[in-house]
Structure formats: structure tokens, C-alpha cells
Amino acid sequence: MNKSIFYHAGCPVCLSAEHDIINLLGESNVEVVHFGKDKSRIPEAEKAGVKSVPALVTPTGNVLHINYGASIADVKG
């Protein structure tokens, strides 16, 4: 993985964190995955170790859970 992946569910907490992450890392260095638009990516996030969103998975595979917005179980519905 060359880019960080930022997973979120579209809530206000997530959207605020998305803007901050993009400002910090640069848009070309982060892929944004919005589960409200693409639920098919949830298993990928779970496999990477994401337990709640918003979360950032770094290129080295570290998962950074940011300002708890929702659990993966809540996102799955």
C-alpha cells in the first residue's frame, strides 16, 4: 500500500476528520473511503483492523482510530 486509507461513514465527526487528514497528508497521499457510498469496502477495513470510524490505515498497516464516530457494527447496519 502506497497511500493511507481513510475510512468513514459520513457523519459530521467523520467529515471534519476527513478534511483535517487531507490537509495534513495531502489529497494525493490518502484514499478516502465513505461507507455510505461504498459498503462493499467494509470487509477490507475490518481485515485491516478498523474497529470504528473515522479511522486511518497507514501505508505500513497501522490503524489509527480517530475521535470515535461509530463502530463498524453500526456502519454495517
Backbone bond lengths (Angstrom), bond angles and torsions (degrees), N, CA, C in turn:
res aa  C-N    CA-C-N  psi(-1)  N-CA   C-N-CA  omega(-1)  CA-C   N-CA-C  phi
1 M - - - 1.446 - - 1.526 108.33 -
2 N 1.310 116.31 127.44 1.460 120.68 -179.56 1.519 113.04 -97.03
3 K 1.328 116.33 -28.20 1.454 121.78 -179.07 1.523 110.04 -108.26
4 S 1.317 115.00 158.34 1.457 119.78 167.04 1.520 107.13 -76.66
5 I 1.330 116.66 153.46 1.459 121.30 175.98 1.519 107.77 -119.77
6 F 1.324 115.65 124.65 1.448 122.18 179.57 1.525 108.32 -105.39
7 Y 1.329 116.10 114.50 1.452 122.33 -179.85 1.523 109.20 -100.19
8 H 1.354 115.94 136.28 1.455 118.92 175.49 1.518 111.23 -155.59
9 A 1.344 115.11 172.10 1.464 120.92 -175.15 1.521 113.31 -114.47
10 G 1.311 117.92 2.89 1.455 120.57 175.61 1.512 115.83 91.46
11 C 1.316 118.62 0.19 1.464 120.64 178.61 1.537 109.59 -70.97
12 P 1.334 118.47 166.14 1.471 120.09 179.99 1.531 113.57 -56.54
13 V 1.334 117.67 -39.27 1.465 120.98 178.10 1.529 109.67 -60.75
14 C 1.337 115.56 -45.05 1.461 120.92 -178.52 1.527 112.02 -65.56
15 L 1.324 116.43 -43.77 1.467 120.11 -178.57 1.520 111.45 -65.11
16 S 1.318 116.90 -39.03 1.462 120.71 176.66 1.528 110.56 -63.17
17 A 1.338 115.91 -45.09 1.468 120.13 178.94 1.526 110.65 -64.61
18 E 1.348 117.69 -37.94 1.466 120.67 178.02 1.522 110.84 -57.96
19 H 1.317 116.97 -46.94 1.464 119.94 -179.85 1.527 111.17 -61.85
20 D 1.325 116.69 -42.61 1.469 120.32 179.64 1.527 111.63 -65.18
21 I 1.319 117.07 -42.90 1.472 120.86 -179.68 1.526 110.23 -62.66
22 I 1.322 116.84 -45.38 1.467 120.25 179.18 1.519 110.48 -62.48
23 N 1.336 116.98 -41.26 1.468 119.61 178.33 1.520 111.79 -65.05
24 L 1.322 117.55 -36.52 1.464 121.31 -179.17 1.526 113.22 -75.22
25 L 1.339 116.24 -44.62 1.463 120.69 -173.05 1.521 113.84 -95.54
26 G 1.311 116.47 -23.91 1.460 120.48 -174.28 1.519 109.79 92.22
27 E 1.321 116.22 136.85 1.466 121.64 -174.66 1.520 113.04 -58.24
28 S 1.324 117.76 -31.76 1.467 120.35 -178.30 1.527 112.78 -77.45
29 N 1.331 117.17 -9.06 1.463 120.85 -177.17 1.522 114.21 -104.85
30 V 1.338 116.35 1.54 1.461 119.41 -177.64 1.528 110.19 -140.03
31 E 1.323 115.02 134.54 1.458 121.56 172.84 1.519 107.28 -98.60
32 V 1.312 117.28 128.43 1.453 121.98 -179.61 1.525 108.91 -100.53
33 V 1.335 115.16 127.00 1.464 121.23 178.16 1.526 107.88 -118.50
34 H 1.317 116.25 114.69 1.466 124.09 -179.42 1.527 107.03 -101.50
35 F 1.338 116.90 109.95 1.457 120.76 -176.43 1.528 113.01 -65.06
36 G 1.319 117.72 -23.23 1.451 120.15 176.05 1.518 112.13 -67.26
37 K 1.317 115.70 -23.63 1.463 121.67 179.63 1.528 112.26 -101.60
38 D 1.344 117.21 -22.51 1.463 120.51 -177.23 1.527 111.16 -149.49
39 K 1.326 116.12 82.13 1.469 120.59 179.48 1.526 112.68 -69.14
40 S 1.330 117.10 -15.83 1.466 120.05 -179.48 1.526 112.24 -64.77
41 R 1.324 118.00 -15.16 1.467 121.98 -178.86 1.534 112.47 -89.21
42 I 1.344 117.75 -4.44 1.467 120.25 -179.11 1.529 112.04 -60.49
43 P 1.341 120.29 -46.40 1.472 119.05 178.79 1.537 112.74 -58.62
44 E 1.297 116.65 -37.36 1.479 121.21 177.11 1.525 110.08 -60.82
45 A 1.332 116.71 -45.00 1.464 121.22 179.84 1.526 110.58 -64.31
46 E 1.335 116.44 -43.55 1.463 120.13 178.46 1.523 111.00 -60.61
47 K 1.316 116.59 -42.91 1.471 121.00 179.53 1.532 111.04 -62.04
48 A 1.338 115.99 -33.53 1.475 120.70 178.96 1.528 111.92 -75.32
49 G 1.360 117.07 -14.57 1.454 120.27 178.65 1.520 114.79 107.19
50 V 1.325 117.33 9.37 1.459 120.65 179.11 1.528 109.10 -71.79
51 K 1.330 116.38 124.85 1.467 122.87 -179.51 1.525 111.96 -107.87
52 S 1.329 116.76 -23.56 1.457 122.27 -179.95 1.520 107.97 -153.43
53 V 1.319 114.62 162.80 1.460 120.07 177.19 1.520 108.62 -121.55
54 P 1.308 116.69 150.78 1.457 127.99 3.08 1.530 111.68 -74.63
55 A 1.334 114.03 150.23 1.460 120.60 178.65 1.523 109.54 -147.25
56 L 1.297 115.06 146.05 1.459 122.39 178.12 1.517 108.44 -117.06
57 V 1.325 116.76 125.77 1.462 121.60 173.99 1.525 106.24 -102.94
58 T 1.329 115.50 121.05 1.461 120.90 -176.63 1.532 110.49 -80.04
59 P 1.325 117.16 164.62 1.465 119.96 178.80 1.528 113.45 -58.37
60 T 1.331 117.48 -23.35 1.466 120.35 178.71 1.527 112.19 -88.97
61 G 1.346 117.28 -0.88 1.450 120.96 177.27 1.515 115.65 95.63
62 N 1.326 117.52 0.82 1.463 119.39 176.47 1.524 109.42 -71.76
63 V 1.332 116.45 140.30 1.461 121.59 178.21 1.523 108.53 -106.40
64 L 1.324 115.65 121.87 1.453 121.79 179.18 1.522 107.81 -109.46
65 H 1.321 116.67 107.91 1.461 121.12 178.20 1.524 107.53 -84.78
66 I 1.331 115.45 127.39 1.460 121.50 -171.05 1.522 110.38 -115.52
67 N 1.315 117.86 124.22 1.461 123.09 169.22 1.527 112.27 37.53
68 Y 1.303 116.95 75.83 1.466 125.37 -173.34 1.528 113.83 -33.33
69 G 1.329 115.38 121.87 1.459 122.16 177.12 1.520 111.30 -112.04
70 A 1.339 116.89 -48.30 1.466 121.76 179.88 1.516 109.64 -161.80
71 S 1.332 116.01 148.63 1.460 119.81 176.28 1.524 109.21 -76.83
72 I 1.316 116.82 159.97 1.465 121.16 176.29 1.528 109.17 -60.45
73 A 1.315 118.26 -37.33 1.463 120.95 178.31 1.529 110.94 -60.09
74 D 1.332 116.99 -40.11 1.463 120.20 177.50 1.521 111.38 -66.21
75 V 1.312 116.63 -38.56 1.464 121.64 -179.14 1.538 110.20 -67.28
76 K 1.316 115.75 -38.41 1.464 120.40 -179.76 1.532 111.48 -66.33
77 G 1.335 115.37 -26.68 1.468 120.13 177.10 1.427 111.27 85.67
